[in-house]
Amino acid sequence: MNFKNHHQKKRFGQHWLVNNLILEKIKEVAELEEKDFILEIGPGRGALTSKLLDSKISRLHAIELDKDLIDLLNKKFKNDKNFSLQQGDILSTNLDSINKKITKVIANIPYNITGPILDIFVGRLGIISKNNYNKIIFLMQKDVVDRILAKDGNTNAGALSVRMQLISNIRRICDVPPSSFDPPPKVFSSLVVFEPLRPEMRLDIKLEKYLDKLLRISFNSRRKMIRNTLNSIFSTDEIEKLSESSQICFNSRPQDISINKWIKLAEACIKITNKNQ
């Protein structure tokens, strides 16, 4: 078998990136250095892998789910001492042996696993990761990136927006049309760079955990006013006190509240909760 005879598998969400300009753009924004240990998720036919290896990086470790591609990739890069390959599902692969070495993560993410991938590599509120990733470069569904980058007042704003913006610096590099892939997906993609915040730049972990709880409760009923969602955990008097101390209009809907006000609200909620204990 060769790459031409390999057929994409829908269940794996395989869409090969074939636009050379985007391949070069990914390499450019990665700002590759000699010290870099790259983790590439889903190398596919190795088009991006070739670009990344054509640099002075110390190592590129790729993880590919499709068993049919493993021999083909090993054959293609057999003469490159900086390349290593592992067959497996990135959602269940144990990276403990190399995680501290990885400096950058690069992937064209299958749309059907976007959420879990973000949790694993960018992180979650209330959990301090042991990873030391400087950059995470993802090619992902544009609609999801729109939601991640949305500010308060935008219809795309949601719990995902607040969570991601609190734990990382995020830049959209460019949007990528379906024609850049083979086969073309039905939607546009976006090239986005995440730079996870260091632990000392994050909020207090207890505050993050409570904030995550508030986001979950509030955005599960995003059409409701905050007053009507928080009444499941606070009394009417407590809600009035919270509104005053956080300086939030509780007739607002969750998507209209800024990140700074979410933080103030979480702080105020914790104070009231502690008093009641």
C-alpha positions in Angstrom: 0.0 0.0 0.0 1.1 3.6 -0.6 -0.5 6.9 0.4 -2.4 7.2 -2.9 -4.1 3.8 -2.2 -5.0 4.8 1.3 -8.6 5.9 1.7 -9.7 8.4 4.3 -11.8 7.0 7.1 -14.9 9.1 8.0 -15.0 7.7 11.5 -11.5 9.3 12.1 -12.6 12.7 10.7 -9.7 12.6 8.2 -9.3 15.6 5.9 -5.8 16.1 4.6 -4.5 19.6 4.6 -3.2 20.1 1.0 -2.9 23.9 0.8 0.9 24.6 0.8 0.4 28.2 1.9 -1.4 27.1 5.1 1.2 24.4 5.7 3.9 27.0 5.5 1.9 29.4 7.7 1.7 26.8 10.4 5.4 26.3 10.3 5.9 30.1 10.4 3.7 30.7 13.5 5.3 27.7 15.3 8.6 29.8 15.4 10.6 26.6 15.5 13.8 26.5 17.5 16.6 24.0 18.1 15.3 23.2 21.6 11.8 22.4 20.4 10.3 19.0 21.0 7.2 18.9 18.8 4.1 16.7 19.4 2.1 16.4 16.2 -1.3 14.9 16.6 -2.6 13.0 13.5 0.2 13.4 11.0 -1.9 11.7 8.3 0.1 11.5 5.1 2.9 13.5 6.6 2.6 16.8 4.6 2.9 19.0 7.7 5.4 16.6 9.3 7.8 17.1 6.4 7.6 20.9 6.8 8.2 20.7 10.5 11.1 18.3 10.2 12.7 20.6 7.6 13.9 22.8 10.5 16.4 22.6 13.4 14.0 21.1 16.0 15.4 18.5 18.3 12.5 16.1 18.0 9.1 15.5 16.4 6.9 12.8 18.0 3.8 12.0 16.1 0.7 10.1 17.2 -1.5 8.6 14.6 -4.7 6.7 15.2 -5.0 5.1 11.7 -3.0 1.8 11.8 -2.9 1.7 8.0 -0.8 4.9 8.0 1.9 3.8 10.4 4.0 1.7 8.1 3.7 4.4 5.4 4.8 7.2 7.7 7.7 5.1 9.1 8.9 4.4 5.6 8.5 8.0 4.5 10.6 9.4 7.5 12.9 6.4 8.1 16.0 8.5 7.4 15.1 11.3 9.8 16.7 10.7 13.2 14.5 13.4 14.7 11.3 11.6 13.9 9.4 9.1 16.0 5.9 7.7 15.6 3.4 6.1 17.9 0.1 4.4 17.0 -2.8 5.3 19.3 -5.8 7.4 20.2 -4.6 10.8 21.5 -7.5 10.9 23.9 -6.2 7.9 25.7 -2.5 7.9 25.0 -0.2 8.2 28.0 2.2 11.0 27.4 3.9 11.0 30.8 7.3 9.8 29.5 7.6 12.7 27.1 5.3 15.4 28.4 7.9 17.4 30.2 10.0 17.5 27.0 7.3 18.7 24.7 7.5 22.5 24.0 4.9 22.8 21.3 1.8 20.9 20.1 0.6 21.1 16.5 -2.5 19.4 15.0 -5.2 19.5 12.4 -7.9 18.5 14.9 -10.7 16.1 13.8 -13.8 18.2 14.5 -15.5 15.4 16.5 -12.9 15.5 19.3 -12.3 19.2 19.6 -13.7 19.5 23.2 -11.6 16.7 24.7 -8.5 17.9 22.8 -8.8 21.4 24.3 -9.3 20.0 27.8 -6.2 17.8 27.5 -3.8 20.3 25.9 -5.0 23.8 26.6 -6.4 22.9 30.0 -9.4 23.4 32.3 -10.4 25.9 35.0 -9.5 24.6 38.5 -6.7 22.3 37.3 -3.1 23.3 37.0 -1.4 21.3 34.3 2.0 19.9 34.7 2.7 20.5 31.0 5.2 23.1 29.8 3.8 23.8 26.4 4.9 27.2 25.0 2.5 27.1 22.1 -0.4 25.0 21.0 -1.2 25.4 17.3 -4.5 24.0 16.2 -6.3 24.0 12.9 -9.9 23.6 14.0 -13.5 24.3 13.1 -14.0 28.1 12.6 -17.3 28.1 14.5 -15.6 26.8 17.6 -12.8 29.4 17.3 -15.5 32.1 17.0 -17.0 30.9 20.3 -13.6 30.7 22.0 -12.7 34.3 21.1 -16.1 35.8 21.6 -16.4 38.7 24.0 -19.4 39.6 26.3 -22.3 40.9 24.3 -21.6 38.6 21.3 -24.1 35.9 20.5 -21.2 33.4 20.3 -20.1 34.2 23.9 -20.4 31.2 26.2 -18.8 29.2 29.0 -16.1 28.0 26.5 -15.2 31.7 25.8 -14.7 32.5 29.4 -12.8 29.3 30.3 -10.4 29.4 27.4 -9.6 33.1 27.8 -8.9 32.7 31.5 -6.3 30.0 31.0 -4.5 31.0 27.8 -3.6 33.8 25.4 -5.3 33.1 22.1 -4.7 34.4 18.6 -6.5 33.6 15.4 -4.0 33.5 12.6 -6.3 33.1 9.6 -9.4 31.3 8.4 -9.0 28.4 6.1 -11.6 27.4 3.4 -12.8 23.9 2.8 -10.9 23.8 -0.6 -7.6 23.6 1.4 -8.4 20.0 2.4 -8.8 16.7 0.7 -11.6 15.8 0.9 -13.1 19.2 1.6 -15.0 19.5 4.9 -18.4 21.1 4.9 -17.3 24.0 7.1 -14.5 26.6 7.3 -11.6 26.1 9.6 -9.3 28.5 11.5 -5.7 28.4 12.4 -5.4 29.4 16.0 -2.5 29.7 18.5 -2.9 29.1 22.3 -0.3 30.1 24.8 -1.3 28.6 28.1 -0.8 30.9 31.1 1.8 29.8 33.6 0.5 28.9 37.1 1.6 32.1 38.6 -0.5 34.0 36.0 -3.7 32.1 36.7 -6.4 32.9 39.3 -6.5 31.1 42.6 -7.5 27.5 42.0 -10.4 27.5 44.4 -11.7 30.7 42.7 -11.4 29.0 39.3 -13.3 25.9 40.4 -16.2 28.0 41.8 -16.2 30.1 38.6 -16.4 27.0 36.5 -19.4 25.9 38.6 -21.1 29.3 38.0 -20.4 29.1 34.3 -21.9 25.7 34.1 -25.1 26.6 36.0 -25.6 29.9 34.1 -24.9 28.8 30.5 -27.0 25.7 30.9 -29.9 28.2 30.8 -28.3 30.9 28.7 -31.6 32.5 27.8 -32.5 33.1 31.4 -31.4 36.1 33.4 -28.7 35.5 35.9 -31.2 36.2 38.7 -33.3 33.2 37.7 -30.4 30.8 37.3 -28.6 31.6 40.6 -31.8 31.2 42.6 -31.2 27.5 42.6 -28.2 28.0 44.9 -28.9 31.3 46.6 -31.8 32.9 48.4 -33.5 36.1 47.2 -31.7 38.2 49.8 -28.3 36.7 48.9 -28.9 37.4 45.2 -29.5 41.0 46.0 -26.3 41.2 48.0 -24.4 39.4 45.2 -25.7 41.9 42.7 -24.6 44.8 44.8 -21.1 43.5 45.7 -20.3 42.3 42.2 -21.8 45.3 40.5 -23.6 43.1 38.0 -27.1 43.7 36.8 -28.8 40.4 37.6 -31.3 41.0 34.8 -28.5 40.3 32.4 -28.1 37.1 30.6 -24.8 35.1 31.0 -23.4 36.0 27.5 -23.6 39.7 28.4 -21.4 39.5 31.4 -17.7 40.3 31.0 -14.9 38.0 32.3 -13.9 40.5 35.0 -17.4 40.6 36.3 -17.6 36.8 36.3 -14.5 36.8 38.5 -16.1 39.4 40.8 -19.3 37.4 41.0 -17.4 34.2 41.9 -15.5 36.1 44.6 -18.7 37.4 46.1 -20.4 34.0 45.9 -17.5 32.4 47.8 -17.8 35.0 50.6 -21.4 34.3 51.1 -20.9 30.6 50.9 -18.2 30.8 53.6 -20.4 32.8 55.9 -23.1 30.2 55.6 -20.8 27.4 56.7 
